[in-house]
Amino acid sequence: MARKPVDRPDLVALAFTLIAERGWRGFSFTELARRAKLPLASVYAEFPNRGALLRRLGKRLDAQMLDIDTADLEGLSPRERIFELVMRRFDAMAPFKEGLRALSRQAPADPALAAAGLCNLARLTDRLLDAAESGRGSAPRAMLARKALGVVYARVFGVWLDDATPDLARTLAELDRRLQQVEGLARWFGGGRGRRPDAEAAAAPA
């Protein structure tokens, strides 16, 4: 009789449970392997380093955010599309909230953690701009668009971390206000100067 395959635990979810308990500095892949009841080699095969863990979470969140029929975006303005997608991403992030809160506290003092957050942010803003189909124009304007969206996301992420309302009312209001500001100042990135999101993004690791 064939042996029934053993269900593997969700290592990303388990890792973020550990991070919520111990913080980023207290997290270890050895403890993750112990909790998952897996050989340490299996865990390292999934995540060669800590950055790989953060990238895996970021890509998972992006996939859930973008798991939407393009027909559902038809007729929406660029701002409305980005609003819808970002809120979908926050919904996907809900199970990881406590771990992300722990990361956000430590990221400003941890260059490697901040760099991983910036990589996730760059990928996210590119995908949001593509979904918005707003026409990014020249390379400098595309760069400003990414930076502007990075600032918006980082600031709203900070509100979301502390938003205890059941319907995320504070997060919804902050995202709407920030996107209106960007739209009004730059006409969806048609001009103006962008602000560097680097420092704020350091606190938005996913």
N, C-alpha and C positions, 0 to 999 in steps of 0.2 A: 504494500500500500504506500502510495506517495505521501511524503511528509507534508503536512499543511504548512504553507509559508507563514512565517511570523510577520505580523504587521509591524512595520517600522514606525517609530514615533515621529512626529513632526519636529525635526531638530530645530528649525527656526523658532517655532513657538516655544519649545522647551528652553532654548537659549535665552529668549527674551524674558521668560519667567525667572531664570537665574539672574539676568541682568537687573530685573526689578528688585530681586532680593538682595543682591550683593553689589550692585553698581558695575560700571565698566571695568574698573580696576580690580574688583574682586571676582570677576568672571574668569573661568578657566575652561578649556576644552576637556581637561581631565574630568572635572566635575560634570560637564555635559555628558561625556561618555558614561560616567557612573550612573547618572540619572536615567539615561536612555537605555542602559543595560546593553551597551554596544562596545566592541573593541575600540580602543582609542584610534587605531589606524582607520577604522570606518568613519569616524568623525572627522579626522584630518583629510580623508579623501573627499569629503563633502565641503569642508571649509579649511583650505590650506593655511589661512590666517584670519585675523579678526576682520580685516577689510572685506574678505570674501563673504563673511556672514552678513555684513551690512549691505553689500551689493545684492546678495540673494534676497534679503527682505525688500530692498528698494525695487528690484525687478518684479517681485511678487505683487507689491502694491501697485506698480504701474500696470501690470497685466490685469488686475482686478478693476482698476480705474478705467481701462480702455476696453473692457469686456462689454461693449455697448454697440448696438446696431447703428451704423452711420446714419440710417434714416431718422433716428431719434435726435440727431444733431441738425438735421435740415431745418432751415427757417430760423435758426438761432443766430444771433450776432456773435462775433468773436468773444466779447465779454461774457455773454450768456453760456457759450460753449465751455469756456474755461471755468466759469463758476460751477457748472454742472459736474465737470470732470474732477475738479479739486475736491468738491464735497463727496464725490464717490470715493476718492482716495482716502479722505478722512474716515469715511465709514469702514473702509478696508483696514485702516490703521487701528481701529478701536480695540481689538484683542491685544495689541502690543503697547497700549498707551502707557502703562506703568513703567515698562522697560524703556520706552522712548523718553519718558520724563527723566529717568535716571541718566540716560545718555546726554540729554540736553543740559543738565547741570554740570556735567564734566567736560563736555566738548570744547568750550572756550579755552580750557587749560591743557588740552590734549591735541597736539598738532595732527597726529595720525587719524584720530577720530574726526577732527574737523575736516581733514582732506577727504575722508570717505564721504562725509556729508556733502561736500562740494561736488564730488563726482555724481552722487545720486541726484543732486539738485540740477546739475547741468543736463543730465539725461531727461529728467522730468520736464524742465522748461522747453527743451527741444520738442518733446512729444506734445506738450500743450500747445505750442505755437503751430505745429503741424496740424493738430486737430482743429485749431481756430481758423485755419486757412485765411489768415488776414493779409497775406502778402508781405513778407518781411523785407523785400527789397534788397538793398546792398548789404554787403558784409558788415559795415559799421552799424547799420540800422538793426540788423539781426542780432548783433552783439548787445546793443542797447535793449532790445526786446527781451533777451534772455536775462540780462541784469535786472531789468524792471520787474519781470515776473519772479525772479529770485527773491527780490526784496519783499514783494507781496506775499509770496508763499512763506518765507521765513517769519514774517510778522504775524500772519494768520496762524501758522503752526504754534507760535507761542501762546496765542489766545486759546487755541484748541486744547492745548495741554492742561489748561486750568478751567476749561469750560465744563461745568457740572450740570448744565441744563439738559433735560432729557431730549430736547429737540435740537441741541447745539445752536440755540438762538444767538448766543454771543459770537460764535464762530461764523455763522451765516451773515450776521450784520457786519462784522469786521471784513470778511471777504468781499462783500458787496461794496462796502465803502472804499476799500483799497483798489478794487478793480475800476470803480468809477473815477477815482483820482487819476489812475494811470491813463484811462481812456480820455479823460478831459485834458490832461496835461500834454499828452503825446499823440492824441488821435490814433491810438493803437500803434504807437511806436513810429510815428511818422516824423518825429523830430524831438528836439530837446536833449538834455544831458541825462544820462543814466547814473544811478548811484551804485557803488560797489556793494554787492550783497554778501561779500565774503565773511565779515564779522558776524552778521546776523545768521547766515547759513550755518555757521559753526554750531549753532544751537538747534539746527534742524537736521539731524543726522539721517532722517528718512523722508 
